[in-house]
Amino acid sequence: MSDVRVIIQRDSEREERVVTTGTTAAELFAGERTIVAARVAGELKDLAYAVADGDEIEPVEISSEDGLDILRHSTAHVMAQAVQELYPDAKLGIGPPIRDGFYYDFDVKEPFTPEDLKRIEKKMQEIQKRGQRFSRRVTNDDDARVELADEPYKLELIGLKGNAANAADGADAEVGAGELTIYDNIDAKTGELCWKDLCRGPHLPTTRNIPAFKLMRSAAAYWRGSEKNPQLQRIYGTAWPSKDELKAHLEFLAEAEKRDHRKLGSELDLFSFPEEIGPGLAVFHPKGGVIRKVMEDYSRKRHEDSGYEFVNTPHISKEQLFEISGHLPHYAEGMFPPIEFDGQNYRLKAMNCPMHNLIFKSRGRSYRELPLRLFEFGTVYRYEKSGVVHGLTRSRGFTQDDSHIYCTREQMAEELDKLLTFVLDLLRDYGLNEFELELSTRDDSDKFIGSDEDWAEATEALRQAAEKQGLPLVPDPGGAAYYGPKISVQAKDAIGRSWQMSTLQVDFNQPKRFGLEYTAADGSKQQPVMLHRALFGSIERFFGVLLEHYAGAFPAWLAPVQAIGIPVGDAHVPYLQEFAEEARKRGLRVEVDASSDRMQKKIRNAQRGKVPFMVIVGDDDMNAGSVSFRYRDGSQENGIARDEAIAKLVDVVERRVQV
């Protein structure tokens, strides 16, 4: 047999190896059990791949991003096999890996129940123990149609082929623009075919290579994400390189569930989503209204201090405005349908920027006015499909803390630098401290408008502003808005989840479309640069993120009730009411529980309400002119003079610290 020469690439190390023809990637990495695939010329391959002369081969660890995808995709196949063994009439949809797990869609007569998931998981464990081999087989469209004649959804994917990635999320895991492949699950002992699926791969060598998995839940999902298509049943699962990692993930999910803002919003009486109003449309209750007002008031003050000018715009506009801005041609699917009256079409406002442009254009502008920083708490309405609406973090009506800055090209770099610093400092004031920046740029898609030169200038200005912050900067090719590049601020919460917060976008195009201009120092008319910025993203979404970040236990400055007076007995109520009145005169939000409940129940109620300070008074405190503080963790500080206690409350609120 002849020899072939290959290069094994591990990070920065390169190793040349000479092997015999027919050597597989598995044999190259024999004994290295954590390696599940190989990357050859940038393409992922199964370990069964026979190496060729000149190949540069990089091992793929199971704990890497690609390795986790392969693990989870292979587990999705095992789940689909288990479903079809238990429910032979089930038809297969799509089964891709997703963040932290996988799913598979099935067309079945009845929705899956929790008991069904237990049966499926047990069957998966049996398949995993059999050690079935994942075997790649190249086919063609005609043969695949014959072989998968009983799988209508797979037949549809074969027809889409090269366009599958655009046809449905996850479809590119099944078919792509290249050759068509099927993966067979082969019995380890007999070599018989156990199951098969249309798939691009790669996969683990065998089902035994799946270390740990668990099925999580089922839900309805429309085929290819369209409400016009059949509704399928989707099963979600998770898979990890070890049982310890699976356990840690499940513990993380349990903690995240405790922090779910929808659950906390109901428990703490902050907001609700009445069915009579419609999905994705929240109403804020008095306590939630307090938090929201404090958030807005603090943001408003910081903007005033930084030279922003406040504006207000209506919630509805003639449709033509969004034609001028370019939103209708590029964003129509995200807007509510037109409303016709007076012989014209009107639209609910989905973004504030077109109206801010009209404010700029309402009179002549001089270079002396620039940069002009317009700011609005502007409510917008966007059509989100019911399947993606999620509490406050993905809603249909929300209020953006929206700013548009108009400046000269010469001012752009400095303004972006100031703007990003302002954004990060304000987010830190609300208690978020760990950030990552994402730079979204254009790709070759025809959705982007504007000249290459403008895009290059804007992208470089954003890059320089981002690099000055000394934070991780992640590229996002193709992720820009259609009119210009953007920086997104990703913030980590208390349990390590990453949330997209603020966005900063450079826009040369809307000023052109609206004919915006200012008079330069030499008397010429020039076009301003427009910077878009939503700091919170939306107030509702930021509210939800903070609620989960603090698990409902807001710092005192944001808490709807900052302190609650708890009397040992009825005789102590008047004393506490006097204390509360003095505190309210200092701007504090203090209440007194004068109900007939016993003191211990009042304490439990305050703890459930996550009130930062419980102010407890008995005979000794009343006689001494003092109070006692009880904190959320159960610790207590006794005998604090009334003036000193109020001063401490004021100090904690003014410094915006957690207690």
Solvent accessible surface area in square Angstrom, and as a share of the most:
residue,aa,sasa,rsa
1,M,187,0.84
2,S,78,0.51
3,D,91,0.47
4,V,15,0.09
5,R,125,0.46
6,V,1,0.00
7,I,31,0.15
8,I,2,0.01
9,Q,41,0.18
10,R,78,0.28
11,D,142,0.73
12,S,105,0.68
13,E,125,0.56
14,R,137,0.50
15,E,75,0.33
16,E,94,0.42
17,R,72,0.26
18,V,76,0.44
19,V,23,0.14
20,T,68,0.40
21,T,60,0.35
22,G,44,0.42
23,T,15,0.09
24,T,32,0.18
25,A,0,0.00
26,A,43,0.33
27,E,105,0.47
28,L,7,0.03
29,F,6,0.03
30,A,76,0.59
31,G,76,0.73
32,E,63,0.28
33,R,223,0.81
34,T,73,0.43
35,I,7,0.04
36,V,4,0.02
37,A,0,0.00
38,A,0,0.00
39,R,57,0.21
40,V,10,0.06
41,A,99,0.77
42,G,64,0.61
43,E,100,0.45
44,L,51,0.25
45,K,53,0.22
46,D,19,0.10
47,L,16,0.08
48,A,79,0.61
49,Y,55,0.21
50,A,54,0.42
51,V,8,0.04
52,A,48,0.37
53,D,101,0.52
54,G,57,0.54
55,D,20,0.11
56,E,81,0.37
57,I,0,0.00
58,E,63,0.28
59,P,18,0.12
60,V,4,0.02
61,E,71,0.32
62,I,18,0.09
63,S,74,0.48
64,S,42,0.27
65,E,144,0.64
66,D,40,0.21
67,G,0,0.00
68,L,33,0.16
69,D,55,0.29
70,I,6,0.03
71,L,0,0.00
72,R,10,0.04
73,H,10,0.05
74,S,0,0.00
75,T,0,0.00
76,A,0,0.00
77,H,1,0.00
78,V,0,0.00
79,M,0,0.00
80,A,0,0.00
81,Q,0,0.00
82,A,0,0.00
83,V,0,0.00
84,Q,34,0.15
85,E,71,0.32
86,L,40,0.20
87,Y,53,0.20
88,P,107,0.67
89,D,99,0.51
90,A,2,0.02
91,K,63,0.27
92,L,4,0.02
93,G,0,0.00
94,I,5,0.02
95,G,0,0.00
96,P,6,0.04
97,P,34,0.21
98,I,64,0.32
99,R,186,0.68
100,D,48,0.25
101,G,2,0.02
102,F,0,0.00
103,Y,13,0.05
104,Y,1,0.00
105,D,5,0.03
106,F,0,0.00
107,D,47,0.25
108,V,32,0.19
109,K,177,0.75
110,E,130,0.58
111,P,81,0.51
112,F,15,0.06
113,T,66,0.38
114,P,103,0.65
115,E,109,0.49
116,D,26,0.14
117,L,20,0.10
118,K,131,0.55
119,R,120,0.44
120,I,0,0.00
121,E,32,0.14
122,K,133,0.56
123,K,41,0.17
124,M,0,0.00
125,Q,80,0.36
126,E,70,0.31
127,I,0,0.00
128,Q,33,0.15
129,K,128,0.54
130,R,100,0.36
131,G,6,0.05
132,Q,0,0.00
133,R,116,0.42
134,F,14,0.06
135,S,27,0.17
136,R,110,0.40
137,R,82,0.30
138,V,82,0.47
139,T,21,0.12
140,N,77,0.40
141,D,40,0.21
142,D,101,0.52
143,D,77,0.40
144,A,0,0.00
145,R,96,0.35
146,V,120,0.69
147,E,54,0.24
148,L,9,0.05
149,A,63,0.49
150,D,108,0.56
151,E,21,0.09
152,P,67,0.42
153,Y,17,0.06
154,K,1,0.00
155,L,53,0.26
156,E,65,0.29
157,L,0,0.00
158,I,1,0.01
159,G,54,0.52
160,L,43,0.21
161,K,52,0.22
162,G,45,0.43
163,N,97,0.50
164,A,0,0.00
165,A,60,0.47
166,N,137,0.70
167,A,19,0.14
168,A,10,0.08
169,D,128,0.66
170,G,18,0.17
171,A,0,0.00
172,D,63,0.33
173,A,18,0.14
174,E,2,0.01
175,V,1,0.01
176,G,8,0.08
177,A,87,0.68
178,G,49,0.47
179,E,100,0.45
180,L,3,0.02
181,T,4,0.03
182,I,0,0.00
183,Y,2,0.01
184,D,13,0.07
185,N,0,0.00
186,I,21,0.11
187,D,35,0.18
188,A,67,0.52
189,K,191,0.81
190,T,90,0.52
191,G,46,0.44
192,E,118,0.53
193,L,92,0.46
194,C,47,0.28
195,W,22,0.08
196,K,56,0.24
197,D,1,0.01
198,L,0,0.00
199,C,0,0.00
200,R,114,0.42
201,G,20,0.19
202,P,16,0.10
203,H,2,0.01
204,L,1,0.01
205,P,47,0.30
206,T,37,0.21
207,T,0,0.00
208,R,152,0.55
209,N,56,0.29
210,I,1,0.00
211,P,48,0.30
212,A,6,0.05
213,F,25,0.10
214,K,76,0.32
215,L,10,0.05
216,M,68,0.30
217,R,129,0.47
218,S,35,0.23
219,A,33,0.25
220,A,55,0.43
221,A,15,0.12
222,Y,78,0.30
223,W,5,0.02
224,R,80,0.29
225,G,43,0.42
226,S,33,0.21
227,E,87,0.39
228,K,195,0.83
229,N,45,0.23
230,P,70,0.44
231,Q,102,0.45
232,L,1,0.00
233,Q,24,0.11
234,R,46,0.17
235,I,0,0.00
236,Y,42,0.16
237,G,4,0.04
238,T,2,0.01
239,A,0,0.00
240,W,37,0.13
241,P,23,0.14
242,S,38,0.24
243,K,152,0.65
244,D,113,0.59
245,E,70,0.31
246,L,22,0.11
247,K,125,0.53
248,A,56,0.44
249,H,17,0.08
250,L,51,0.25
251,E,100,0.45
252,F,66,0.28
253,L,60,0.30
254,A,50,0.39
255,E,54,0.24
256,A,16,0.12
257,E,121,0.54
258,K,125,0.53
259,R,33,0.12
260,D,28,0.14
261,H,0,0.00
262,R,108,0.39
263,K,91,0.39
264,L,6,0.03
265,G,0,0.00
266,S,84,0.54
267,E,108,0.49
268,L,17,0.09
269,D,72,0.38
270,L,2,0.01
271,F,6,0.03
272,S,38,0.25
273,F,62,0.26
274,P,38,0.24
275,E,166,0.74
276,E,157,0.71
277,I,87,0.44
278,G,14,0.14
279,P,75,0.47
280,G,3,0.03
281,L,47,0.23
282,A,29,0.23
283,V,53,0.30
284,F,48,0.20
285,H,50,0.22
286,P,115,0.72
287,K,84,0.36
288,G,0,0.00
289,G,30,0.29
290,V,47,0.27
291,I,0,0.00
292,R,43,0.16
293,K,127,0.54
294,V,25,0.15
295,M,0,0.00
296,E,31,0.14
297,D,58,0.30
298,Y,35,0.13
299,S,0,0.00
300,R,79,0.29
301,K,116,0.49
302,R,54,0.20
303,H,0,0.00
304,E,96,0.43
305,D,98,0.51
306,S,44,0.28
307,G,42,0.40
308,Y,17,0.07
309,E,95,0.42
310,F,78,0.32
311,V,23,0.13
312,N,133,0.68
313,T,20,0.11
314,P,81,0.51
315,H,85,0.38
316,I,62,0.32
317,S,14,0.09
318,K,94,0.40
319,E,32,0.14
320,Q,120,0.53
321,L,17,0.08
322,F,0,0.00
323,E,84,0.38
324,I,67,0.34
325,S,0,0.00
326,G,0,0.00
327,H,9,0.04
328,L,15,0.08
329,P,83,0.52
330,H,59,0.26
331,Y,66,0.25
332,A,43,0.33
333,E,134,0.60
334,G,11,0.11
335,M,7,0.03
336,F,46,0.19
337,P,92,0.58
338,P,60,0.38
339,I,73,0.37
340,E,131,0.59
341,F,90,0.38
342,D,121,0.63
343,G,72,0.70
344,Q,77,0.34
345,N,59,0.30
346,Y,35,0.13
347,R,26,0.09
348,L,48,0.24
349,K,0,0.00
350,A,0,0.00
351,M,13,0.06
352,N,0,0.00
353,C,6,0.03
354,P,0,0.00
355,M,12,0.05
356,H,0,0.00
357,N,0,0.00
358,L,81,0.40
359,I,49,0.25
360,F,2,0.01
361,K,109,0.46
362,S,84,0.54
363,R,138,0.50
364,G,65,0.62
365,R,23,0.08
366,S,36,0.23
367,Y,73,0.28
368,R,192,0.70
369,E,53,0.24
370,L,13,0.06
371,P,37,0.24
372,L,9,0.04
373,R,45,0.17
374,L,6,0.03
375,F,0,0.00
376,E,4,0.02
377,F,36,0.15
378,G,1,0.01
379,T,32,0.19
380,V,0,0.00
381,Y,48,0.18
382,R,50,0.18
383,Y,78,0.30
384,E,32,0.14
385,K,98,0.41
386,S,66,0.43
387,G,77,0.74
388,V,66,0.38
389,V,31,0.18
390,H,74,0.33
391,G,9,0.09
392,L,1,0.01
393,T,17,0.10
394,R,113,0.41
395,S,7,0.05
396,R,29,0.11
397,G,13,0.13
398,F,21,0.09
399,T,9,0.05
400,Q,19,0.09
401,D,0,0.00
402,D,10,0.05
403,S,0,0.00
404,H,2,0.01
405,I,0,0.00
406,Y,0,0.00
407,C,0,0.00
408,T,13,0.08
409,R,94,0.34
410,E,149,0.67
411,Q,50,0.22
412,M,6,0.03
413,A,51,0.40
414,E,106,0.47
415,E,8,0.04
416,L,0,0.00
417,D,37,0.19
418,K,106,0.45
419,L,4,0.02
420,L,0,0.00
421,T,57,0.33
422,F,20,0.08
423,V,0,0.00
424,L,0,0.00
425,D,54,0.28
426,L,0,0.00
427,L,0,0.00
428,R,93,0.34
429,D,31,0.16
430,Y,1,0.00
431,G,21,0.21
432,L,1,0.00
433,N,106,0.55
434,E,102,0.46
435,F,11,0.05
436,E,68,0.30
437,L,0,0.00
438,E,43,0.19
439,L,6,0.03
440,S,0,0.00
441,T,29,0.17
442,R,67,0.25
443,D,67,0.35
444,D,151,0.78
445,S,46,0.30
446,D,138,0.71
447,K,88,0.37
448,F,13,0.05
449,I,38,0.19
450,G,35,0.34
451,S,44,0.29
452,D,100,0.52
453,E,127,0.57
454,D,13,0.07
455,W,9,0.03
456,A,65,0.50
457,E,66,0.30
458,A,1,0.01
459,T,16,0.10
460,E,76,0.34
461,A,9,0.07
462,L,0,0.00
463,R,88,0.32
464,Q,88,0.39
465,A,4,0.03
466,A,0,0.00
467,E,103,0.46
468,K,141,0.60
469,Q,44,0.20
470,G,70,0.67
471,L,42,0.21
472,P,79,0.49
473,L,53,0.26
474,V,56,0.32
475,P,100,0.63
476,D,40,0.21
477,P,102,0.64
478,G,16,0.16
479,G,27,0.26
480,A,4,0.03
481,A,20,0.16
482,Y,21,0.08
483,Y,19,0.07
484,G,2,0.02
485,P,2,0.01
486,K,37,0.16
487,I,1,0.00
488,S,0,0.00
489,V,0,0.00
490,Q,25,0.11
491,A,1,0.01
492,K,87,0.37
493,D,10,0.05
494,A,60,0.46
495,I,38,0.19
496,G,43,0.41
497,R,40,0.15
498,S,48,0.31
499,W,37,0.13
500,Q,70,0.31
501,M,3,0.01
502,S,0,0.00
503,T,27,0.16
504,L,1,0.01
505,Q,22,0.10
506,V,1,0.00
507,D,0,0.00
508,F,7,0.03
509,N,11,0.05
510,Q,1,0.00
511,P,0,0.00
512,K,102,0.43
513,R,97,0.35
514,F,7,0.03
515,G,46,0.44
516,L,5,0.02
517,E,86,0.39
518,Y,15,0.06
519,T,45,0.26
520,A,19,0.15
521,A,81,0.63
522,D,117,0.60
523,G,49,0.47
524,S,40,0.26
525,K,124,0.53
526,Q,80,0.36
527,Q,57,0.26
528,P,1,0.00
529,V,1,0.00
530,M,0,0.00
531,L,1,0.00
532,H,11,0.05
533,R,1,0.00
534,A,10,0.08
535,L,0,0.00
536,F,0,0.00
537,G,19,0.18
538,S,6,0.04
539,I,0,0.00
540,E,11,0.05
541,R,57,0.21
542,F,0,0.00
543,F,1,0.00
544,G,0,0.00
545,V,0,0.00
546,L,0,0.00
547,L,0,0.00
548,E,8,0.04
549,H,24,0.11
550,Y,34,0.13
551,A,27,0.21
552,G,4,0.04
553,A,23,0.18
554,F,3,0.01
555,P,3,0.02
556,A,0,0.00
557,W,15,0.05
558,L,0,0.00
559,A,3,0.02
560,P,27,0.17
561,V,11,0.07
562,Q,3,0.01
563,A,0,0.00
564,I,26,0.13
565,G,1,0.01
566,I,0,0.00
567,P,3,0.02
568,V,78,0.45
569,G,29,0.28
570,D,118,0.61
571,A,76,0.59
572,H,11,0.05
573,V,20,0.11
574,P,77,0.48
575,Y,22,0.08
576,L,1,0.01
577,Q,87,0.39
578,E,99,0.44
579,F,1,0.01
580,A,0,0.00
581,E,81,0.36
582,E,62,0.28
583,A,0,0.00
584,R,111,0.40
585,K,157,0.66
586,R,138,0.50
587,G,60,0.58
588,L,10,0.05
589,R,61,0.22
590,V,4,0.02
591,E,86,0.38
592,V,33,0.19
593,D,24,0.12
594,A,59,0.46
595,S,51,0.33
596,S,119,0.77
597,D,48,0.25
598,R,201,0.73
599,M,53,0.24
600,Q,100,0.44
601,K,85,0.36
602,K,9,0.04
603,I,6,0.03
604,R,118,0.43
605,N,53,0.27
606,A,4,0.03
607,Q,62,0.28
608,R,151,0.55
609,G,35,0.34
610,K,58,0.25
611,V,13,0.08
612,P,0,0.00
613,F,1,0.00
614,M,0,0.00
615,V,0,0.00
616,I,13,0.07
617,V,0,0.00
618,G,12,0.12
619,D,86,0.45
620,D,120,0.62
621,D,17,0.09
622,M,66,0.29
623,N,125,0.64
624,A,79,0.61
625,G,32,0.31
626,S,8,0.05
627,V,0,0.00
628,S,7,0.04
629,F,0,0.00
630,R,55,0.20
631,Y,33,0.13
632,R,49,0.18
633,D,119,0.62
634,G,29,0.28
635,S,55,0.35
636,Q,85,0.38
637,E,69,0.31
638,N,105,0.54
639,G,52,0.50
640,I,10,0.05
641,A,50,0.39
642,R,39,0.14
643,D,112,0.58
644,E,107,0.48
645,A,0,0.00
646,I,8,0.04
647,A,48,0.38
648,K,67,0.29
649,L,3,0.01
650,V,17,0.10
651,D,58,0.30
652,V,5,0.03
653,V,32,0.18
654,E,122,0.55
655,R,136,0.49
656,R,79,0.29
657,V,48,0.27
658,Q,87,0.39
659,V,57,0.33
